Amino acid sequence: MPSIDTLRLRIFPLTPEQVRLWVEDLPALERELGYSYRGIPLEERPLEALRRLLAQAEGDPCRQPYCTPWMLVHKEDRTIIGSAGFQGPPDSRGEVEISYAMGTAYRRQGYMTEAVEAICRWALSQPGVAHITAETDLVSYPSQRILERLGFQKYRHEETLWWRL
């Protein structure tokens, strides 16, 4: 599985077994990875959607990076500060949807912009990926600013905003 290093972050996807630990035994995941977890509480993540996503990648290593959370590790203090990832493999149009979440103490410091830029660059270098999409709530201004800074364009405005890079 890939790993990405930026100036301040190490970014990597979890294996299916590590996702199970994240959901069922966070202290065991922290021990396995050697990092403490300071991301958003797992209760705020849609666990059923995560299980469906993992099932899409079963037995297909090419799909796995698109079907698992990527951890964002602060290099200096060796702490998992957030997560990002895709909502599945590229579709027939070559689009993948990205989502992300940051621990409260690490917001508004540019970490998520750094992470989203790196993950998008990785995805766009992969075969079959032509565009990255993202969905934001209408009032999720910090998330919208991240996407705008990275060159995403709004292409649909409904109950949520849809963006494309």
Secondary structure, DSSP 8 states (H G I E B T S, - for coil): ---EE-SSEEEEE--HHHHHHHHH-HHHHHHHHT-EE-SS-GGGS-HHHHHHHHHHHTT-TTTGGGSS-EEEEETTTTEEEEEEEESSS--TTSEEEEEEEE-GGGTTSSHHHHHHHHHHHHHHTSTT--EEEEEEETT-HHHHHHHHHTT-EEEEESSEEEEE-
